[in-house]
Amino acid sequence: MIPPVVLTIAAHDPLGGAGIAADLTTFAAHGAHGLVAVTAVTAQRFGSVDRVVATSAELLAAQLDGIVASFPIHGVKVGLLFDAAQVEVVAERVADGRLPAPVVDPVMVDGRGNRFVDPAIENAARRLLFPRAAVLTPNRAEAALLGPDHASLAALGAGLVVVTGGGAAATDLLVWPDGSIRELVGEWIDTTNVRGSGCTFAAAAAAGLAAGETPEAAVRSAKAFVAERLRDSADWAFAAGPVVGPVSHRLAGG
């Protein structure tokens, strides 16, 4: 017997709130064995990204091929991709069945509302990756970039689009391929420690799919998991002043 095996394809966040650090701890909290394919190494501090060294498409392909040759993959979460060639590498392996349909977190807008993905990456993701996603998890800013309305989001081709970050009621929108919409209401947690909450949500959903949950069930359980983690880190203060700190990735009771 083996545990569910879940792969993250994402960047390194040295501050431990987002990216592969968030994904691996989330997988572990769900009883899964986590695997990593790194798309970039970054140097960051609170409030800025100081340096990014992207992984070449060839090295990303080699990481993925070694992983697939070594493990059965039950779930995949895709985070930040840095060029169209990286998108093509991932999409090709989903298309031919080497990787299962992933949860895609389309990281395109930073926490200050600034777009940092160039049109070539967006276009490649629209053509090759989004239509092969089991779940697509844009936040509100990313959703506005991807489509002017819910019909446009449905037309992206993902099995389910979840628009996260819904105001004081913490309401997410589930958008199905037929254009139907359902609200997913949660609990608002009053905290500035939200760094990595989107990564954590997508990773938890990928772990749920790997365990055999339906996309909607995986999304619902992921939302509850993130709320629990936000409560745990609500009062953390790593620095003076208005700092967006990390969401908790401690195990429950830690």
N, C-alpha and C positions, 0 to 999 in steps of 0.2 A: 504493500500500500504506500502511496506517495501523497503529499499534500498538493493542493492546487499550485500550479507554477505560473507566475505572472511576470511579464516583462515590461519594464519601462524603457522607453526610447526618449531621452530628454537630456537637458543640460545640468551641469553641476552648479549648485548654489552653495558657496562656502559658508553662508550664514545659517544654513540648516533649515530654513523655513520652507523652501520651495524646491522644485526640480527633483532630481533623483533622491536626495535626502528625504524629502517628504514622501516620495512614492514608496521607497523601501520600508520605511517605518509603518506606513499605512498597510502595505501588503502583510507585514509581520503581524500587525494588530488583527488582521483578518485570517490568520492562520495559514497564510500562503508563503511559498518560497519565492523570493524576489530575484529577478535577473535584471541586468543593466546593460544597455547600449548607450554610450555617451555621445551626444551630438555636439557638445562644446564644454570647455572649461572656462569659468569666469572668475574675475576678481571683483568683489563688491564690498560695499559698506552700506550702513543705513542711509538711504536716500540717493545712492548712485551706483551705477555699474561702471567700474573703472577700466576693465579690460575683458575682451572676449576672444578666445582662440577656438575657432570652430574645428570640429573633426572633419576631415575630408570625406567625401562620399565613398571613396574606396575603403577607408578605414571603418566607416560605419557599416558598410556591406560586409566586411570581414568579421566585425563583431557579431552581426546578426547571423551570419552563416555558421560561425562557431557555436553560437547559442542554440540554433535550430538543430545542429548535428548532435548536441549533447543532451537536450532536454525536450520532453513533450511540453508544448506551450498551451496553456489553457486560457490565458487572457493577456491582453496587451493594452498598455496606456501609452499614447503618443503625446509628447509635450512639444517643447520648442524645437523647431527645425530651422536651419540657418540658410539654406539655399534650395533652389529647385531640384538640384541633383540629389540632395538628401531626401526630399519628398519622393522622388522617383524610386530611390532605393527601397524605401519603406513600402510604398504602394505596390511595387512589383512583387514583393514577398507576401503581401496580403492577397493580391490578385491570383497568384499561383498556388495559394493554399499553404505556403510554408508558415505563415502567421495567421491566426484567426482574426476576424473582423475586430478592429480595435475600438477603444474609447479614445477619441481625439479631443484634446484640449487645444483649441486653435489659438495659441499664444501670439497675439498680434498687436495688442495695445497694453502699454505699461500701466502701473498703478496711478500715474499722474495724467492718464488719458492720452499719452503720446503714442502714435503709431510707429512701430519700429521694424515692421516686416515689409520688404519691398514688393512691388506688384508681381514680380516673377514668382516669388514663393506663394503668394496668395493664389495666383492663377493655376500653378501646378497643384496646389492643394484642392482647389475647386474641381479640377479635371480628374485628378487621379486618386486622391485620398478621401475626401469627404464622402463621395458616393459609396465607398467601401467601408465606412465607419458603422459600427453597431450603434454607437452613441457619440454625438458631437456636443461639446459643452462650452459654448461661448458665453462670456459674461455680457452684460448689456452693451458695453461699448463695442465689443467685438461683433455682437449680433447686428448692431447698427451699421458696421462696416460691411458685413457679409450680405445684408439684404435689407431693403427699405421696409419690408413688412413680413408677416409670418408666412405668407405664401412663398416668398422668396427663400426663406429659411427651409421650408419643407422641400423646395425644389433642389436643394443642395444634394439630396439623395441619401442622406444618412438614415439609418433605421429609426433613430429618434434624435431630435435636437432638444437640448435642455438649455434654456437661457437663464443663467444664474444671476443672483445679486439683486433681488427685487425689493428694495426699499425697506420701510419700517416693519412691514409684515413678513419680511424674509420670504417673499413669494417668488418661486421660480416658475417658468412656463415650459410645459412639455409640448413640443410641436411634432406632430406625426406626419409621415409622408403624404397622407391624404389632405393635409392642411388643417386637420382638427387640432384643437388646443385644449389643454387641461392645466389648471393652476395647481401648483404644489406649495402649499402654505407651510411655513416653518416657524421657528422661534427666533425672534430678533435678539442677538447677544450684543450688548453695549460694550464694545472693546475696539481699540485700535490695533490689536494684535491679530491681524488677518493675513499676514504675509504667508503665502502658500496654501490658502484655503481652497483656491481653484484647483491647484495640483492635487491636493488631498481629496477633494471631491471626485475628480476624474479617476484617481488611483483606486479609491474605495469602490467606485462603480465597476472598474475593471476587475477588481477582486471578487465582487459579487457575481459578475458574469462568469468568471472562472469557476466559481462554486456552483454554477448551474442556475442562478437566478435569471428571470426574465429581465429585459432592459428596464422596464418600469420599476420592477421590484428592486433591482440593483441601484437605480437612481434614488429611490425612496430611502433605502438603507444607507446610502452614501450621504444623503442630506442629514439624516439623524446622526451619523458618525461625525460629520464636520461640526454640527451644533455642539456635540459633546466635547470635542477638542477645543472649540472656541471658548466654551465655559471654563475649561481647565486653565487656559492661558489668559483669561480676561483681565486679570489684575497684574500681570507681569510688567515689570518696568526695567528694561535692560539699559536704557539711556535716558538722560534728562531731556525734556522737551517733547514735542509732538513727533514721536517715532512710530512708524508702522513696524511693529515687531512680529515675530513668527507665531503662527498658530501652534498649539501644543501638539507634539507627537509622542508624548509619554504614554506608556501603557496605562490603562485605567487603574487608578489607585497608586500610580507612581509618584 
